[in-house]
């Protein structure tokens, strides 16, 4: 009977009515990992942009590229979908650092394609493998039509475990370098879209107005959605330390995009169970 009330079972019971498949990986960074379908392969959607960011910082650290380089928005990278650069004039130039920031915090598709060209698609995949991620791959640039239903390969593929491990390396300041890991964390903290991780959390703890400059809890994350997947993952930092979480979903019935999508609802419930456990045990799952 006690087994039914352990954290993993409680998560399974919480999402029993979800129509699709959920993969989850969470690490309290103190030796306790919670996982469910963690090695199942999922379409990344925009979560692949986190790996592109990591490769950018790797190439910058190696001196191959510079965060201060300026790149232009041109005809070849006109693309619809998420982001703000598509609303700017052709020829607009931004620094590589600003393009990377927009790629993450508002999931800018134009910025992503500019950076893929800048870094090189095959070089990005070599970098991903060099970080130790054997099942993660960027398949192509973003196109106006595509996904599996359009006959295209997915934008990228990964597993919840590898996405969670990426953020664990950042949280432990082991990705590229301590300085690069901190810089990437600062970008992920500016994220605009993290509802799957946060929607069921008490809003009080996420409102910096309640704490002034001493914000005791923050999220550093990157989400991604396409017709057949809704994904999110990142670092949850608390006064008791940080933990990482990755929640990926697919094969659900509802393919529409809306805040009440069951992936968000059940993903947020799973996230809340992990959050409550971590706080209640003061830094452990």
Phi, psi and omega in degrees: 000320182299325180305325182296340185253008174287160187304313182299318180292322179296322177295315179301318181291326181294328186252017184303330183271000178294132186280344184251204178249129176248133172248137184221139174219126178221140184226122179280002177063018176230016176110357182247120179244136175247128184216153179205116184053036188290338181255010176285139181278133180233151168294136186281327198050221188284356176294341177297339180296335176295321178289326175296319177300316180299318179292324176301313181291329177294313180294325177294319179294327179279355180081007180282328180226168180227137178292343181266354174304150179247133182235147185258149172275112185238175182306322187293344180243024171290126183206143178273190179095202188291153176120176183240339184297329180302340180270356181267169180286143173301141183096349177300134179251141176225154175290155177303320179298317179291323175298317180296321179296315179294324178301325183270307194282332174237014176054045187293119182287322178298312179302321180298312181294323176299318181288326175298316177297319184294317183272329185094124184300313181293326177293323176300315180293325175296320178296318178302315178294324181294335176282351178101013182259098186276342185248011178253134181208138169270120185269332187192171168287166178285135179240160181291333173227150182163217189074175183298326183290336181268008180085001178269158168289160176298159178303317178200167175226149177198186174234156176303324180297314182290324177292319177296320180294326176303312181288331175296319177297321178293315181298325179272006179057042181247358182268112184072295179194163176303319181294317179294320179298318179293321179295319178294320177301318179300322178291312181299331179293339181273006184308134178268340189235095180222030187299326180298324179280328194247343191299334179260000177284153176299120182303332182307317185285343183261358182263107184295340178296339179279348187228000182066220182281348182265066180291114186278347184217131177215162178243133174237109195208174172209127179254175177194140181220138166222181187308319187247022175204148173222118188229154175200155178182159179165202182253134171249113182260131182226170176298343180264005183120190183241152170227161178245151183214141173225126179234118181238142179224152176200173175062028177273168184280321187271116182260005180280158180258113177198157186295334181271012180303142185300330177298318178292317183298307183286327175297319179295325178293318177297318179299319180295321178299318178293318179300312181297318180297316183296317179290317183297325180264010174053052172109017179219152168274000000 
